[in-house]
Amino acid sequence: MPDDRRGTVTSGSNERSTTRAWRLVAAKLRAVRRLRRLCSALVERIHHLEHTGVDSAAMTDLSAQVAATRDGLAACVELVNAIVRHIELDDPAAVHVSGPATAERMLALGHWLSVQPPSDLLISVIVPTRSRPSFVREAIASVQAQTHHQWELIVVDDGSVDETRTTLAAIEDDRMRVVRTAGVGSTAARSAGLELARGAAIAYLDDDNIMLPGWLAAVAWAFSCFDDVDLVYGARVMEDETAFGLESRLPRLVFRQFDRELLLEGNYVDANVIAHRADLAGAYWDSELAGVADWDLVARLTQHKAALALPVAAVLYRLGAPARMAHTPTAKASLQKLHHRLRSES
């Protein structure tokens, strides 16, 4: 179904700019290390003088030097953080693509979850679809293959004009319900599914993607263990790296730790990898923000409480399905509106 896809291409000039910026970061980090050494030396000098005796004027002068050095250190650290954030926003791969540390955490959590007892937490999975019978059949099968068995599936057929209705009717599973809307769009279709959800937690899946087998088990475990968490998100396995302007045709893992400030500048959490508790006041899909409604939802639900980033592969994310929403005029207008809203709230 047309959905919230925002591919980005990194040009050669952007790559050169990123390289220069990283070099500046390295230089500033060297300055930070020098300032830290200077600050430590000054503090040691003060301690030495306190024991050996010195007039108060000299102590005051040294204390002022320490304060000035610490101020310089703080300024350098702030600049380094600002430069890194700038690089991440200009370089989609830097924002999204994961490294070895994430893989290690995924391995550890995967082993941990494999020995946890089954959970009875009911999770509602909402799948909007329109005229993609072969894709939606695979999406439904991926939910049926979950290692967590306490789920209900709400498929919202949003005005399909092909054999989708027949395809859905042929699937026999008491845990699946099919509702129909009249071409209202994926955002409003999700809202329709959300109104019918009976689970204690809600997850989402687009009709052209595949939910990975352990995702709902990870969601159930997280909500059962962490009472103070309302929203979790996992990792995507991208079909290839073309979304980042790279030439590789191999799959890539996409994930990063939660960063509220970075989220306000650019979205790195997709609808397919989020799950939230039911009946949250802010858990709704804004139909006026088609194309960026997932960003809006995550920003709203993390305004006062951080999300929990689960190092678990949640979905296989396809890039080649037909009729995807990308840089359409509607999506661009929604993006401008959301940018304005987030700036006013920050």
VOVO-878221 format. One line per 2 residues: number of its first residue (from 1); for each residue x negated, y negated, z of C-alpha. Coordinates in steps of 0.5 Angstrom, whole numbers. Layout:
<sites>
NUM	X Y Z | ...
</sites>
This chain:
<sites>
1	0 0 0 | -3 -7 -1
3	-6 -9 5 | -11 -13 9
5	-18 -12 5 | -23 -18 4
7	-29 -15 0 | -35 -20 0
9	-41 -21 -4 | -47 -23 -2
11	-51 -27 -7 | -59 -27 -8
13	-59 -34 -6 | -56 -32 1
15	-60 -26 2 | -66 -31 1
17	-63 -36 6 | -62 -30 11
19	-69 -28 10 | -71 -35 12
21	-67 -36 18 | -69 -29 21
23	-76 -32 20 | -74 -38 24
25	-71 -33 29 | -78 -30 30
27	-81 -36 31 | -76 -39 36
29	-77 -32 40 | -84 -33 40
31	-83 -40 43 | -79 -37 48
33	-84 -32 50 | -89 -38 51
35	-84 -42 55 | -83 -36 59
37	-90 -35 60 | -91 -42 62
39	-85 -42 67 | -88 -36 70
41	-95 -39 71 | -92 -45 74
43	-88 -42 79 | -94 -38 81
45	-98 -44 82 | -93 -47 86
47	-93 -41 91 | -100 -41 91
49	-100 -48 93 | -95 -47 98
51	-100 -42 102 | -106 -46 101
53	-103 -53 102 | -102 -59 98
55	-99 -66 98 | -91 -67 97
57	-93 -71 91 | -96 -65 87
59	-91 -60 89 | -86 -65 86
61	-89 -66 80 | -90 -58 79
63	-83 -57 80 | -81 -62 75
65	-85 -59 70 | -82 -52 72
67	-75 -55 71 | -77 -58 64
69	-80 -52 62 | -73 -48 64
71	-69 -53 60 | -74 -52 54
73	-73 -45 55 | -65 -45 55
75	-65 -49 49 | -69 -45 45
77	-65 -39 47 | -59 -42 45
79	-62 -44 38 | -64 -37 37
81	-57 -35 39 | -54 -40 34
83	-58 -38 28 | -57 -31 29
85	-49 -32 29 | -50 -36 23
87	-54 -30 19 | -49 -25 22
89	-43 -30 19 | -46 -31 12
91	-49 -24 12 | -43 -19 12
93	-48 -13 13 | -51 -16 19
95	-44 -17 22 | -41 -10 20
97	-46 -5 19 | -48 0 24
99	-55 2 26 | -58 8 30
101	-56 5 37 | -49 6 35
103	-50 13 32 | -53 15 39
105	-47 12 43 | -42 16 38
107	-46 22 39 | -46 22 47
109	-38 20 47 | -36 25 42
111	-40 30 46 | -36 27 52
113	-29 27 49 | -30 35 47
115	-30 37 54 | -24 33 57
117	-17 36 58 | -12 35 54
119	-8 28 55 | 0 28 55
121	0 20 53 | 4 19 47
123	1 15 41 | 6 12 36
125	2 12 29 | 5 7 24
127	4 8 17 | 7 3 11
129	7 5 4 | 10 3 -3
131	9 8 -9 | 3 12 -7
133	6 19 -6 | -1 22 -7
135	-5 18 -2 | 1 18 3
137	1 25 3 | -6 25 5
139	-5 20 10 | 0 24 14
141	-4 30 13 | -10 27 17
143	-5 25 23 | -2 32 23
145	-10 34 24 | -11 30 30
147	-14 34 36 | -9 30 40
149	-2 33 39 | 2 28 43
151	4 23 37 | 10 21 33
153	9 18 26 | 13 13 23
155	12 12 16 | 15 6 13
157	17 7 6 | 17 -1 3
159	21 -1 -3 | 18 5 -7
161	20 6 -14 | 17 13 -16
163	17 20 -13 | 15 17 -6
165	22 19 -3 | 22 26 -5
167	15 27 -3 | 16 24 4
169	23 29 5 | 19 35 3
171	14 34 9 | 17 38 15
173	15 35 22 | 19 34 27
175	14 29 30 | 15 24 23
177	20 19 22 | 21 16 15
179	25 9 15 | 26 4 9
181	25 -3 8 | 26 -7 2
183	19 -9 -1 | 18 -14 5
185	10 -13 5 | 6 -9 9
187	6 -14 15 | 13 -14 16
189	13 -6 15 | 9 -5 20
191	13 -10 25 | 19 -5 23
193	15 1 25 | 13 -2 31
195	20 -4 33 | 22 4 33
197	16 6 36 | 17 10 43
199	9 11 45 | 6 9 50
201	0 7 45 | 1 4 38
203	-4 6 32 | -4 4 25
205	-6 7 19 | -6 5 11
207	-3 10 6 | -9 10 2
209	-14 12 8 | -15 18 12
211	-15 18 20 | -21 22 23
213	-19 28 27 | -22 25 34
215	-19 18 34 | -12 19 37
217	-16 23 43 | -21 18 44
219	-15 13 44 | -11 17 49
221	-18 18 53 | -19 11 53
223	-12 8 56 | -12 14 61
225	-19 12 64 | -19 4 63
227	-13 1 66 | -15 -6 65
229	-16 -5 57 | -10 -7 53
231	-14 -6 46 | -19 -1 43
233	-22 -1 36 | -27 4 33
235	-31 5 27 | -30 6 20
237	-33 10 15 | -33 6 8
239	-32 9 2 | -39 6 -1
241	-43 -1 1 | -40 -5 -5
243	-36 -9 0 | -42 -12 2
245	-45 -14 -4 | -50 -8 -4
247	-51 -3 -10 | -51 4 -6
249	-45 8 -8 | -46 12 -1
251	-41 12 5 | -43 7 11
253	-41 7 18 | -38 0 20
255	-38 -2 27 | -40 -7 32
257	-39 -9 39 | -34 -14 41
259	-36 -21 41 | -30 -26 42
261	-34 -32 39 | -36 -28 33
263	-29 -26 32 | -26 -33 32
265	-31 -34 26 | -30 -28 22
267	-26 -21 23 | -30 -15 24
269	-24 -11 26 | -19 -8 21
271	-12 -5 22 | -14 2 21
273	-18 2 27 | -14 -1 33
275	-10 2 38 | -6 -2 43
277	-2 -1 49 | 6 -1 47
279	10 -7 50 | 5 -12 50
281	7 -19 49 | 2 -21 44
283	3 -15 40 | 7 -17 34
285	5 -18 26 | 6 -25 24
287	9 -24 17 | 7 -31 15
289	0 -29 15 | 0 -23 10
291	-7 -21 9 | -10 -23 15
293	-5 -21 20 | -10 -16 23
295	-15 -21 25 | -9 -25 28
297	-7 -19 32 | -14 -18 35
299	-15 -25 36 | -9 -26 40
301	-9 -20 44 | -16 -21 46
303	-15 -29 48 | -15 -27 55
305	-18 -20 56 | -24 -17 52
307	-22 -11 47 | -26 -4 48
309	-30 -2 42 | -30 5 42
311	-36 8 38 | -32 13 35
313	-31 14 28 | -23 13 27
315	-22 13 19 | -25 14 12
317	-23 7 9 | -22 8 1
319	-24 2 -3 | -21 4 -10
321	-14 5 -9 | -9 1 -13
323	-5 -5 -12 | -9 -7 -6
325	-9 -14 -3 | -15 -18 -3
327	-17 -25 -6 | -9 -27 -8
329	-7 -34 -7 | -2 -31 -2
331	-8 -28 2 | -12 -34 1
333	-7 -39 4 | -6 -34 10
335	-13 -35 11 | -13 -42 11
337	-7 -42 16 | -10 -37 21
339	-17 -41 21 | -13 -47 23
341	-10 -44 28 | -16 -40 31
343	-20 -47 31 | -14 -50 35
345	-14 -45 40 | -22 -44 41
</sites>
